[in-house]
Amino acid sequence: MAEGARTVWFTMISHPVRGWTRVGNAYGSRKAAVEWLPFVRGAWRGCRARVSRCTLTFVDGKLDDRSARVLSQKYNLDPPAAER
């Protein structure tokens, strides 16, 4: 992937202290993330759950600065290594 955007989906819970927090992996489709919501709601009883969309932008096979910052701050993830 030289340049372009990719959308990934995350399951999120509304933690009483930390606010909206990512739980689980990134999913390639909204449908796949939604299928995990019943499990997430059961595991985190009493917490609201939702699916969150994240669009990542790649330039020359590397994640751009904005996308890396969003992954780090909002989703608590390290950016992936550059594709080879």
C-alpha positions in Angstrom: 0.0 0.0 0.0 1.8 3.1 -1.2 -0.8 5.7 -0.3 -4.4 5.6 0.8 -6.7 5.2 3.6 -8.0 2.2 5.5 -10.9 2.1 7.9 -10.8 -0.2 11.0 -13.4 -0.6 13.7 -13.0 -0.9 17.5 -15.3 -2.0 20.3 -15.4 0.5 23.1 -16.8 0.6 26.6 -17.8 3.6 28.7 -15.6 3.0 31.7 -16.9 4.8 34.9 -13.5 6.3 35.6 -11.6 6.4 32.3 -14.4 7.3 29.9 -14.7 5.6 26.5 -12.0 2.9 26.3 -11.0 0.5 23.6 -11.5 -3.2 24.4 -10.4 -5.9 22.1 -8.7 -5.8 18.7 -9.2 -3.8 15.5 -11.8 -5.2 13.1 -11.7 -4.9 9.3 -15.5 -4.3 9.1 -18.2 -2.7 11.1 -20.2 -6.0 11.0 -17.3 -8.0 12.6 -17.0 -5.4 15.4 -20.8 -5.3 16.0 -20.8 -9.1 16.3 -18.6 -8.8 19.4 -20.8 -6.2 21.2 -22.9 -8.8 23.1 -19.8 -10.5 24.4 -18.3 -7.1 25.4 -21.5 -6.1 27.2 -21.6 -9.4 29.0 -18.0 -9.1 30.1 -18.3 -5.4 31.2 -21.6 -5.6 33.0 -23.1 -2.2 33.7 -20.9 -0.4 31.1 -22.3 0.9 27.8 -20.6 -0.4 24.7 -20.4 0.9 21.1 -18.4 0.5 17.9 -16.0 3.3 16.9 -14.7 3.9 13.4 -11.0 4.9 12.8 -9.7 5.9 9.4 -6.0 5.4 9.0 -4.0 7.2 6.3 -0.9 5.8 4.8 1.8 7.7 2.9 4.6 5.7 1.2 3.6 2.6 3.2 3.9 4.5 6.6 1.1 5.7 8.9 0.8 9.5 8.8 1.4 11.5 12.0 -2.3 12.3 12.5 -3.3 8.6 12.3 -0.5 7.5 14.6 -1.6 10.2 17.1 -5.2 9.1 17.0 -4.2 5.4 17.5 -2.0 6.3 20.4 -4.3 8.8 22.2 -7.8 7.6 21.5 -7.3 3.9 21.2 -4.2 3.3 23.3 -2.4 1.5 20.5 1.2 1.7 19.2 1.3 2.5 15.5 2.1 -0.5 13.3 5.5 -0.9 11.8 5.9 0.2 8.2 4.9 -2.3 5.6 7.7 -4.0 3.7 
